[in-house]
Amino acid sequence: MTDSHSASTQTTSATELPLRAGDWTMDPAHSGVHFTVRILGIAKVRGRFSELEAALHVGESLNDVRVSATIATASLDTGHADRDAHVRSADLLDVEKRPTMAFSSTGITGAGEDYSMDGELTIGDVTRPVSLAVEFGGLVDGPLDGIPRAGFEATGEIHLPDFGFDFNRLSVGNTVRIELDMQFLAPQDGQAAT
């Protein structure tokens, strides 16, 4: 979110941020959460969560940039109905006990296109720190409405035992790789920042 020639340790001012200050809203048509987990030790299962809400607050420096997101665990989709039902059950994810996953950023560092975002992930009643590598894809005006849009990709890993899960007994790996494709719409004129 700063000039790509700037050092990551440089203090970031408002004029160096290519994003307008204020509260950016997620574009659900161009945002998604995907995951990969190993099963039986020999193969990978890929899936996604289809119900996601996220918000991006941009202030005058990286110290005042905040990201929050909530995912409905029951929206898990691996493309196999029986498997999805099992993962949602009390044997694994237990979506009745853990209806949401919530993320809140605690700090962002970086420059240009590459950033690191630390935050806290809550699954059910367990909260643990996580870190995501974030790539800023750029800023463009929407072709139909002219509203500026910012694109991001974020990747990281979640160690399931940290959140009280033990999937190894069912031959499911305990490390889940997550990939987020996010697009946010700029705050409109007259919209107050919070």
N, C-alpha and C positions, 0 to 999 in steps of 0.2 A: 503494500500500500504506500510505498515511498518510491522515489526515483531509484531505478535499478542500479545506478552508479553510486548510491549512498551506502555507507557502511552500516551494518546491522546494529552497531552500537551507537550510531548517531541519534541525537535527540530529534524526534519527528515533530514537525509543526503542522498546523492545519493546512498551510499552503502546499505541503508535500503530499498530502493525501489526495488521490484521484477520486475519492468517493465523497459525495456531499454529506455534510454533517446532518444527523437526524436518524430516524428509525426506518430502516429498510424492511420491506415485507417479502416473504418468500413467494416465489412463483411456483405453485404446486405442479404445473404442467411440465416444468423443466428442472425439477428437483427430485432426488431419490436417495434412499439408503440401501446399500447392497452389502452382502456379507458372504464369506467363504469359510467353511469349516471342514476339517478332514474327518472321514468316517472309515472305520475298519482299518485305519492306518495305511490304506493304499489308494484312496480316492478322495475327491473333494466334492462337497455339495455346495452349490451357489444358490442364493436366494435374496429376497428383498423384504422390506417392510413398506407396505403401500400407504399407510396412514402416518403422515409426518407433518408437524408444525414447527416452524423455526422463525427466528427474528434476529436481525442484525442491527445493533446500535453503533453508530459512528460518531465519535466525538472529535476533539481537536488533536489528539495524538493516539498512538497505539495503546497507551495506558487507559484510554477511554473508549476502547472498542470492545463491545460485548456481544457474545453470541449465546443464544439459548435455543433448545430444541426439545420436543417431546414426541415420542414414538409410541403408537399403540401396539403392544406386543401381539395381540390377536390378529394383526394385519400381516403376520409372517406368511410368506409365500415362496415355496421352493419348486413349485410346478408339479408337485405330487401330493394329491389330496390326503391320502392315508398317512404319509410321512408328516405332513403339516399338522394333522390332527394329533398325532403322537407327540410332536414337539410342543404343541400348545398345552398338552395334558400335564397333570401333576407329576408325571414321570420325569419331565424335562423342564420346560420353561414355566409351566404352571401359570397361565395367563389370568386365572381368576385371582390368584394371590399376588401376581405381579402384572397388573394391567398396563403399566406404562414403563418406559425408560425415559429418563430426563437428563439432559446435559446442560451444564452452565459453565461458560468459560471463566477462567480465573486469571489468565494472562496470555498475551500474544507478543511474540518477538519475530524479527525478520525484516526483510526489505525486498523491493523489486517484485518478483513473482513468488518467492519462497518464504514461507512463514512456519512457525511452530506455535501451536495453540494448546495450552494446558487448560484443564477443566476438571469438573467433577461429574461423574456419571452415577446416576441413581437407578438401580433396578430393584423394584419392590421396596424393601426398607433398608437396603444396603447402598452406601455411597462410597465410591473409591475414586482416586485421582486417575486421569487418563491423559495422554498426550496425542495430538494429531499433527501430522505433517500437512500443511495447507499450501496449495498452489493457487495463486490468483490468476484467473484466466483472462481477465480484461474487462473493459467497460464499453458497452455499445448502446445505442438508442434502439428501442423496439421498432421493428419495421412497420407495424400497424398503428401503434399508439404514440410512438416517439418517446416513451418513458425510458430513461436510462436503466440499464440492467447490468449487474455485476455478476460474474461467474466465478465459482470456486470449486476445487476438488480437494477433498481431505481424505487421508488414509491413516489407519492405526490398527492396533490389536487390543483385544480384550481377553484377559485371562479369567476364564469363567469361575475357577475356585475362589477368586477374590470376591465374588458376589454370592458365594454360598452354593454354587453348582458343582456337581461331580458327574460329568457325562461319560467319563472313561469307562464306567461300569457297563455302559450301553454301547461301547466301541465308538463313541463320538469324541473327537478331539476336544481338549479343554482350552484351546486357543482359537479365537474367532477373529478373522481379518475383516475389517470394515472399510467400505469405500463410500464416500458421500459425494454426490454431484449436486451442487447447490447454485441456484440463481435467485438473486434478490432484486426487487424493484426499488428505485430511488424514492425517497420521501417527496411528496408533491408540495407545491407552493401552498403555504398556509398551514401545513401540518406541523404541529409542535413536537419537538423532541422530548423524550422522557428520560 
